[in-house]
Amino acid sequence: MYKFRLWSVSNARKLEAVYRNFEPVLIRLHPLFKWLGYGRLEKPVRVVEKVIKGLMFDCQMCGKCALSSTGMSCPMNCPKSIRNGPCGGVRLDGNCEVKPEMRCVWVEAWRGSQQMRDSAAINQVQIPVNHLLKDSSSWLRVVRHEFAAHEKELAQ
Ligand code: SF4
């Protein structure tokens, strides 16, 4: 919902803090997730993620979440799906070229990112969307990825 989306950007710092606390909990649950089976968990986690993030960010379930680098403004709401924006068409009032009634998601991303503790994260270049990941859970992907990185670190 558009109003909630704007609210999320306005509260990017608080949401960043929530995420910073939420992520380690998820990562600690990796052994349990592994025991239960990631394949089996995918569907229920995806449903929960879709409802929560759909409400708060108009999430399109791209499968590779960029919110922590984009000021809590989902780049997939850009009508051109630009992952590294903005394009050259932003209007003088900061609204979108394609949808004049909507704020440019990248103008919003900048607004949100400047409130965040990691305000430099927006400078990271985002990799292109992998459409094979569409409709999969970013949360579970982060857990697997972070846990694998953690294990690699321990092995060194
Ligand atoms: S970046 Fe992807 S996963 Fe994150 S809110 Fe946007 S569509 Fe959803």
Residues whose N, C-alpha, C, O or C-beta is under 5 A from the ligand:
A	BS01	SF4	F57 C59 Q60 M61 C62 G63 K64 C65 A66 L67 C74 P75 M76 S138
